Amino acid sequence: MFESGIWKVMPLNSSNSMGTDDPVWTESNWDAIGLRVYTVQNAAYDRLVLLGGLVVTVLAYLAIVVARSFITKALKQD
């Protein structure tokens, strides 16, 4: 077994595949605590994005209804 101040390499134990010693487990590296700050957008911009999404949704629904009616008429057999 090789040991140093930082690393500990354990030999592979083929008879114990799910044993208590996990050779690939590592401790998280916790450096300094950080903080991310994001700017807040204007409420009018958020409303504009919502309105745009609603318009796209309604147009997609109408396109599906129209396409379905055309396909139904085209495939109708008499």
C-alpha positions as CSV (number, residue, x, y, z in Angstrom):
1,M,0.0,0.0,0.0
2,F,1.4,3.4,-1.0
3,E,0.7,6.3,1.4
4,S,1.7,9.9,1.4
5,G,0.5,13.0,3.1
6,I,-2.3,13.6,0.6
7,W,-2.9,10.4,-1.4
8,K,-3.7,6.9,-0.2
9,V,-3.7,4.3,-3.0
10,M,-5.4,1.0,-2.0
11,P,-4.9,-2.3,-3.7
12,L,-7.7,-3.7,-5.8
13,N,-9.6,-6.4,-3.9
14,S,-11.3,-8.5,-6.5
15,S,-13.3,-10.6,-3.9
16,N,-15.0,-7.5,-2.5
17,S,-16.5,-5.5,-5.3
18,M,-18.9,-3.5,-3.1
19,G,-16.9,-3.3,0.0
20,T,-16.7,-0.6,2.6
21,D,-13.4,0.8,1.2
22,D,-14.1,2.7,-2.0
23,P,-10.8,3.3,-3.9
24,V,-12.2,6.1,-6.0
25,W,-13.8,8.2,-3.2
26,T,-12.4,11.6,-2.7
27,E,-13.0,14.5,-0.3
28,S,-14.5,17.7,-1.7
29,N,-12.1,20.6,-2.0
30,W,-13.5,23.5,-0.1
31,D,-11.8,26.7,-0.9
32,A,-13.0,30.2,0.0
33,I,-16.7,30.7,0.1
34,G,-18.0,32.8,-2.8
35,L,-21.1,34.7,-3.8
36,R,-22.5,35.4,-7.3
37,V,-24.7,38.4,-7.8
38,Y,-26.9,38.7,-10.9
39,T,-28.7,41.8,-12.0
40,V,-32.4,41.9,-11.9
41,Q,-34.2,42.6,-15.2
42,N,-37.0,45.1,-15.5
43,A,-40.5,43.8,-14.9
44,A,-41.6,45.1,-18.3
45,Y,-39.0,42.8,-20.0
46,D,-40.3,39.8,-18.1
47,R,-43.8,40.6,-19.2
48,L,-42.6,40.9,-22.8
49,V,-41.0,37.5,-22.7
50,L,-44.1,36.0,-21.2
51,L,-46.3,37.6,-23.9
52,G,-43.9,36.4,-26.6
53,G,-44.1,32.8,-25.2
54,L,-47.9,33.0,-25.2
55,V,-48.0,34.2,-28.8
56,V,-45.7,31.4,-29.9
57,T,-47.9,28.9,-28.1
58,V,-51.1,30.1,-29.6
59,L,-49.6,30.3,-33.1
60,A,-48.2,26.7,-32.8
61,Y,-51.6,25.5,-31.6
62,L,-53.4,27.1,-34.6
63,A,-50.8,25.7,-37.0
64,I,-51.4,22.2,-35.7
65,V,-55.2,22.6,-36.0
66,V,-54.9,23.9,-39.6
67,A,-52.4,21.2,-40.6
68,R,-54.5,18.5,-39.0
69,S,-57.6,19.6,-41.0
70,F,-55.6,19.7,-44.3
71,I,-54.1,16.3,-43.7
72,T,-57.5,14.8,-42.7
73,K,-59.1,16.2,-45.9
74,A,-56.1,15.0,-48.1
75,L,-56.2,11.4,-46.7
76,K,-60.0,11.1,-46.7
77,Q,-61.1,8.1,-48.7
78,D,-64.5,8.0,-50.4
